[in-house]
Amino acid sequence: MKVARISMDEAAFYITAASVVSILFSIAVSNILMALALAALFMSGLRIRFPRFWVPLAVFFAGTVISMALSTDPSSGRPQIRKFFVYLTVLLVYSTVRTLDRARGILLAGTGIIAFSALWSLKQFADKVQQAHALGRSFYDYYTAERITGFMSHWMTIGGQEMMLILMAGAMLLFGLERRWRPWVAAAVALAGVSLVVGFTRSIWFGTFCGAVYLIWFWRKWTLLLLPLPILLLLLVNPFDVRERVVSVFRPHGDTDSNEFRVVTRRAGVRMIKAHPWFGLGPEQVKAQLKDYIPEDVPRPLPTGWYGHAHNLYIQYAAERGIPTLIAFLAMIAKIAWDFIKALRNPRGRPEARALLHGAIAVMIGTLLVGYYEVNLGDS
């Protein structure tokens, strides 16, 4: 029996793909595979390609290092420097994923994994319903404090993953996917969607909704008129107090789901930026010093919540690393978005390419909007 052999450049791609999709269930496995993929890439003889946004990314790295060096406690910032390793994903994907078939393969594999993670999260949800009932507690109060996590360790992480895969896979369904894959991808998106809804993470709901609006607008604009119908039906049926969670955006249930602590952390972050506009306090120093910058007019005791970061990605980066480093980050995002938009203007582009580009833009929209409410990048 003949054994199929793969070349080293194929090995580099397959290990890269495995690293990319394994992040959906294990950060450690993903990092190990990333190192192996880098070694395979070096041995393959493939030309290593740097992304078109490498200049602002390099400035972002440099600003982070400088802010750490100028920090009052430089050694505490080393975790953020170690996270530079994760950015090798960009180099690996840019160098090895050179065809639409390969990109589609990674997306399909990731969609399958997120479906299993969502399925596991629904099992967790059923357990929490039973636990709340057994304790005789209000399900809303019991569940909001400790929600489903799927294969991850926090509900924000699985929520972000689900948002990204729902939008990417949804774009493929709308703009270009072979018929044989459609039922499976649609089922996976449905599972992830149910998990996302019962995840009770309001910012993720908002980001996913806005990304979906973008996709539907470029698919068939008139169908946007139908979008309120399933939302209204969901609120009317109100399974597991979903309506109360939506209403809490405007009328919180006391400390259970109040946004007051987020207002406090953002105000503290703005004060940090004003005090250290150029290089910030240094990586990890927002967490260490945040309570020192809370304005005096905030009543004590402080509102219930987590005071480990600014609960705003943009304030967090500026407070940690300075305004110039935040500008470098935003310039990188703008460059990526502009390149995607230019590529979409090509009238001869294949449907699958357009699907991937639209999906990526939708993910950027969702991620950047969620970033206003949480520090949702760098979770590695």
LUMLO-272310 format. One line per field, with one value per residue (C-alpha): residue in three letters; chain; x, y, z. Coordinates in steps of 0.05 Angstrom, whole numbers, always signed. Layout:
! residues N
residuo: ala | ...
cadena: A | ...
xx: X | ...
yy: Y | ...
zz: Z | ...
END
This chain:
! residues 380
residuo: met | lys | val | ala | arg | ile | ser | met | asp | glu | ala | ala | phe | tyr | ile | thr | ala | ala | ser | val | val | ser | ile | leu | phe | ser | ile | ala | val | ser | asn | ile | leu | met | ala | leu | ala | leu | ala | ala | leu | phe | met | ser | gly | leu | arg | ile | arg | phe | pro | arg | phe | trp | val | pro | leu | ala | val | phe | phe | ala | gly | thr | val | ile | ser | met | ala | leu | ser | thr | asp | pro | ser | ser | gly | arg | pro | gln | ile | arg | lys | phe | phe | val | tyr | leu | thr | val | leu | leu | val | tyr | ser | thr | val | arg | thr | leu | asp | arg | ala | arg | gly | ile | leu | leu | ala | gly | thr | gly | ile | ile | ala | phe | ser | ala | leu | trp | ser | leu | lys | gln | phe | ala | asp | lys | val | gln | gln | ala | his | ala | leu | gly | arg | ser | phe | tyr | asp | tyr | tyr | thr | ala | glu | arg | ile | thr | gly | phe | met | ser | his | trp | met | thr | ile | gly | gly | gln | glu | met | met | leu | ile | leu | met | ala | gly | ala | met | leu | leu | phe | gly | leu | glu | arg | arg | trp | arg | pro | trp | val | ala | ala | ala | val | ala | leu | ala | gly | val | ser | leu | val | val | gly | phe | thr | arg | ser | ile | trp | phe | gly | thr | phe | cys | gly | ala | val | tyr | leu | ile | trp | phe | trp | arg | lys | trp | thr | leu | leu | leu | leu | pro | leu | pro | ile | leu | leu | leu | leu | leu | val | asn | pro | phe | asp | val | arg | glu | arg | val | val | ser | val | phe | arg | pro | his | gly | asp | thr | asp | ser | asn | glu | phe | arg | val | val | thr | arg | arg | ala | gly | val | arg | met | ile | lys | ala | his | pro | trp | phe | gly | leu | gly | pro | glu | gln | val | lys | ala | gln | leu | lys | asp | tyr | ile | pro | glu | asp | val | pro | arg | pro | leu | pro | thr | gly | trp | tyr | gly | his | ala | his | asn | leu | tyr | ile | gln | tyr | ala | ala | glu | arg | gly | ile | pro | thr | leu | ile | ala | phe | leu | ala | met | ile | ala | lys | ile | ala | trp | asp | phe | ile | lys | ala | leu | arg | asn | pro | arg | gly | arg | pro | glu | ala | arg | ala | leu | leu | his | gly | ala | ile | ala | val | met | ile | gly | thr | leu | leu | val | gly | tyr | tyr | glu | val | asn | leu | gly | asp | ser
cadena: A | A | A | A | A | A | A | A | A | A | A | A | A | A | A | A | A | A | A | A | A | A | A | A | A | A | A | A | A | A | A | A | A | A | A | A | A | A | A | A | A | A | A | A | A | A | A | A | A | A | A | A | A | A | A | A | A | A | A | A | A | A | A | A | A | A | A | A | A | A | A | A | A | A | A | A | A | A | A | A | A | A | A | A | A | A | A | A | A | A | A | A | A | A | A | A | A | A | A | A | A | A | A | A | A | A | A | A | A | A | A | A | A | A | A | A | A | A | A | A | A | A | A | A | A | A | A | A | A | A | A | A | A | A | A | A | A | A | A | A | A | A | A | A | A | A | A | A | A | A | A | A | A | A | A | A | A | A | A | A | A | A | A | A | A | A | A | A | A | A | A | A | A | A | A | A | A | A | A | A | A | A | A | A | A | A | A | A | A | A | A | A | A | A | A | A | A | A | A | A | A | A | A | A | A | A | A | A | A | A | A | A | A | A | A | A | A | A | A | A | A | A | A | A | A | A | A | A | A | A | A | A | A | A | A | A | A | A | A | A | A | A | A | A | A | A | A | A | A | A | A | A | A | A | A | A | A | A | A | A | A | A | A | A | A | A | A | A | A | A | A | A | A | A | A | A | A | A | A | A | A | A | A | A | A | A | A | A | A | A | A | A | A | A | A | A | A | A | A | A | A | A | A | A | A | A | A | A | A | A | A | A | A | A | A | A | A | A | A | A | A | A | A | A | A | A | A | A | A | A | A | A | A | A | A | A | A | A | A | A | A | A | A | A | A | A | A | A | A | A | A | A | A | A | A | A | A | A | A | A | A | A | A | A | A | A | A | A | A | A | A | A | A | A | A | A | A | A | A | A
xx: +0 | +27 | +33 | +17 | +73 | +66 | +118 | +147 | +108 | +44 | +64 | +75 | +4 | -29 | +6 | -12 | -84 | -84 | -56 | -108 | -168 | -142 | -145 | -220 | -208 | -137 | -90 | -32 | -42 | -48 | +18 | +55 | +30 | +48 | +121 | +121 | +90 | +143 | +198 | +164 | +158 | +232 | +250 | +201 | +237 | +173 | +183 | +164 | +113 | +102 | +32 | +19 | +4 | +71 | +94 | +38 | +43 | +118 | +103 | +52 | +104 | +156 | +108 | +91 | +164 | +180 | +120 | +143 | +214 | +189 | +139 | +148 | +148 | +177 | +180 | +104 | +94 | +130 | +65 | +46 | +115 | +108 | +42 | +80 | +92 | +18 | +26 | +67 | -1 | -3 | +64 | +46 | -22 | +3 | +59 | +23 | -51 | -42 | -106 | -180 | -187 | -139 | -174 | -242 | -215 | -192 | -259 | -298 | -255 | -263 | -338 | -342 | -302 | -343 | -406 | -380 | -359 | -430 | -460 | -419 | -439 | -513 | -500 | -469 | -530 | -578 | -536 | -540 | -616 | -621 | -572 | -612 | -676 | -645 | -620 | -687 | -655 | -676 | -645 | -628 | -590 | -555 | -536 | -514 | -456 | -428 | -446 | -430 | -359 | -358 | -287 | -259 | -252 | -295 | -361 | -331 | -281 | -330 | -377 | -324 | -305 | -378 | -388 | -328 | -346 | -420 | -403 | -349 | -390 | -452 | -416 | -398 | -470 | -494 | -441 | -408 | -404 | -410 | -478 | -450 | -425 | -485 | -528 | -470 | -448 | -519 | -528 | -463 | -482 | -550 | -518 | -468 | -525 | -567 | -505 | -491 | -562 | -562 | -491 | -524 | -465 | -497 | -437 | -428 | -501 | -491 | -427 | -457 | -520 | -481 | -436 | -498 | -530 | -468 | -471 | -545 | -539 | -489 | -528 | -600 | -616 | -691 | -684 | -662 | -735 | -747 | -690 | -733 | -782 | -740 | -715 | -786 | -808 | -750 | -768 | -841 | -829 | -774 | -739 | -698 | -707 | -673 | -719 | -697 | -624 | -639 | -678 | -620 | -580 | -627 | -655 | -606 | -630 | -591 | -518 | -533 | -522 | -507 | -459 | -440 | -372 | -355 | -368 | -322 | -265 | -269 | -266 | -205 | -174 | -184 | -150 | -91 | -86 | -86 | -31 | +12 | -9 | +55 | +75 | +21 | +31 | +61 | +33 | -6 | -4 | -76 | -96 | -46 | -63 | -135 | -166 | -115 | -144 | -218 | -246 | -260 | -333 | -348 | -388 | -358 | -366 | -353 | -406 | -401 | -357 | -287 | -235 | -179 | -181 | -215 | -272 | -256 | -203 | -183 | -178 | -140 | -87 | -78 | -73 | -25 | +19 | +4 | -36 | +16 | +13 | -63 | -58 | -11 | -62 | -119 | -75 | -64 | -139 | -152 | -100 | -130 | -201 | -180 | -145 | -207 | -252 | -206 | -206 | -281 | -283 | -253 | -312 | -277 | -267 | -291 | -353 | -314 | -263 | -318 | -349 | -284 | -273 | -344 | -339 | -273 | -301 | -362 | -317 | -277 | -341 | -365 | -298 | -286 | -355 | -349 | -282 | -319 | -349 | -293 | -218 | -233 | -165 | -102 | -138 | -84
yy: +0 | +67 | +120 | +190 | +239 | +313 | +365 | +410 | +470 | +429 | +409 | +482 | +498 | +440 | +455 | +528 | +510 | +465 | +521 | +570 | +525 | +495 | +565 | +551 | +497 | +504 | +563 | +518 | +470 | +528 | +559 | +493 | +482 | +553 | +540 | +475 | +511 | +565 | +511 | +477 | +543 | +557 | +487 | +489 | +539 | +580 | +654 | +685 | +740 | +799 | +830 | +897 | +926 | +908 | +980 | +1001 | +932 | +943 | +1012 | +980 | +930 | +985 | +1029 | +971 | +957 | +1031 | +1038 | +977 | +1004 | +1070 | +1037 | +1041 | +965 | +941 | +867 | +864 | +880 | +818 | +779 | +829 | +822 | +746 | +755 | +781 | +707 | +700 | +750 | +698 | +673 | +732 | +713 | +639 | +650 | +703 | +656 | +589 | +603 | +621 | +594 | +603 | +528 | +531 | +591 | +557 | +493 | +531 | +566 | +502 | +467 | +526 | +528 | +454 | +463 | +523 | +481 | +429 | +483 | +513 | +444 | +435 | +505 | +486 | +426 | +475 | +519 | +462 | +445 | +517 | +518 | +455 | +484 | +549 | +509 | +462 | +522 | +557 | +619 | +665 | +638 | +707 | +727 | +659 | +653 | +725 | +720 | +655 | +639 | +586 | +582 | +524 | +500 | +565 | +592 | +655 | +672 | +733 | +688 | +638 | +695 | +729 | +665 | +651 | +721 | +714 | +645 | +662 | +723 | +689 | +626 | +669 | +708 | +643 | +621 | +687 | +701 | +636 | +565 | +498 | +466 | +403 | +445 | +489 | +444 | +429 | +502 | +526 | +476 | +499 | +572 | +556 | +520 | +577 | +627 | +593 | +589 | +662 | +682 | +644 | +668 | +733 | +776 | +840 | +871 | +807 | +809 | +881 | +866 | +805 | +844 | +901 | +853 | +815 | +881 | +895 | +826 | +830 | +900 | +876 | +812 | +834 | +901 | +891 | +832 | +881 | +898 | +827 | +829 | +856 | +799 | +743 | +792 | +812 | +739 | +722 | +779 | +759 | +686 | +707 | +640 | +641 | +715 | +738 | +799 | +820 | +816 | +861 | +910 | +912 | +953 | +1011 | +990 | +947 | +899 | +932 | +908 | +843 | +872 | +945 | +983 | +1033 | +1000 | +1005 | +1080 | +1085 | +1045 | +1086 | +1151 | +1124 | +1104 | +1174 | +1203 | +1156 | +1179 | +1252 | +1239 | +1196 | +1212 | +1193 | +1125 | +1107 | +1072 | +1010 | +941 | +909 | +974 | +993 | +933 | +950 | +1024 | +1032 | +1044 | +1099 | +1139 | +1131 | +1202 | +1227 | +1242 | +1168 | +1144 | +1090 | +1032 | +1025 | +993 | +918 | +895 | +877 | +932 | +896 | +938 | +998 | +958 | +996 | +971 | +1040 | +1072 | +1011 | +1014 | +1089 | +1084 | +1026 | +1044 | +1116 | +1152 | +1142 | +1066 | +1068 | +1108 | +1054 | +1001 | +1040 | +1053 | +978 | +965 | +1020 | +992 | +922 | +948 | +992 | +933 | +890 | +944 | +954 | +880 | +878 | +930 | +879 | +859 | +794 | +769 | +698 | +691 | +654 | +710 | +762 | +720 | +717 | +792 | +810 | +762 | +792 | +863 | +841 | +810 | +875 | +915 | +868 | +864 | +939 | +954 | +902 | +935 | +997 | +956 | +907 | +895 | +839 | +831 | +798 | +741 | +688
zz: +0 | -20 | +34 | +12 | +24 | +35 | +20 | +74 | +48 | +54 | +124 | +141 | +117 | +153 | +219 | +211 | +199 | +260 | +302 | +277 | +291 | +356 | +388 | +392 | +445 | +473 | +474 | +495 | +437 | +389 | +413 | +408 | +337 | +320 | +339 | +298 | +239 | +241 | +240 | +181 | +144 | +152 | +127 | +69 | +27 | +18 | +12 | +79 | +65 | +111 | +114 | +81 | +150 | +180 | +190 | +239 | +272 | +283 | +312 | +359 | +383 | +392 | +431 | +476 | +491 | +504 | +550 | +589 | +595 | +622 | +670 | +745 | +745 | +678 | +698 | +708 | +634 | +608 | +596 | +542 | +510 | +510 | +473 | +413 | +398 | +381 | +324 | +288 | +265 | +217 | +187 | +182 | +151 | +103 | +80 | +76 | +61 | -12 | -44 | -33 | -22 | +36 | +67 | +59 | +91 | +153 | +158 | +151 | +204 | +251 | +241 | +258 | +322 | +345 | +334 | +382 | +432 | +426 | +437 | +500 | +523 | +516 | +561 | +611 | +604 | +619 | +681 | +705 | +696 | +740 | +791 | +798 | +806 | +858 | +899 | +894 | +865 | +810 | +746 | +721 | +783 | +789 | +716 | +700 | +750 | +721 | +649 | +597 | +570 | +520 | +510 | +537 | +608 | +602 | +570 | +536 | +501 | +473 | +456 | +415 | +380 | +363 | +336 | +290 | +263 | +256 | +214 | +172 | +160 | +149 | +96 | +61 | +62 | +34 | -18 | -40 | -14 | -49 | -41 | -8 | +51 | +61 | +106 | +153 | +157 | +167 | +224 | +256 | +251 | +282 | +341 | +352 | +347 | +401 | +446 | +433 | +452 | +517 | +532 | +557 | +534 | +511 | +477 | +436 | +416 | +393 | +354 | +320 | +302 | +270 | +232 | +207 | +185 | +143 | +110 | +96 | +67 | +15 | +2 | -6 | +24 | +27 | +75 | +129 | +135 | +160 | +211 | +268 | +263 | +294 | +347 | +366 | +367 | +413 | +460 | +459 | +475 | +524 | +537 | +600 | +613 | +549 | +547 | +617 | +594 | +535 | +578 | +628 | +578 | +594 | +661 | +701 | +755 | +811 | +816 | +780 | +710 | +722 | +676 | +729 | +744 | +670 | +672 | +732 | +699 | +635 | +674 | +711 | +645 | +616 | +677 | +666 | +593 | +614 | +665 | +617 | +545 | +508 | +535 | +584 | +651 | +619 | +603 | +660 | +700 | +687 | +728 | +782 | +788 | +764 | +832 | +845 | +787 | +803 | +810 | +880 | +864 | +853 | +913 | +957 | +962 | +888 | +843 | +838 | +780 | +758 | +764 | +727 | +663 | +632 | +599 | +535 | +487 | +462 | +530 | +555 | +500 | +507 | +583 | +581 | +522 | +503 | +450 | +394 | +404 | +402 | +337 | +308 | +326 | +294 | +232 | +225 | +228 | +178 | +130 | +134 | +123 | +64 | +30 | +39 | +10 | -50 | -63 | -62 | -118 | -166 | -210 | -230 | -160 | -146 | -102 | -48 | -46 | -39 | +16 | +55 | +47 | +68 | +127 | +149 | +146 | +186 | +239 | +243 | +252 | +307 | +343 | +342 | +369 | +424 | +441 | +464 | +521 | +536 | +527 | +478 | +444 | +470 | +507 | +497
END
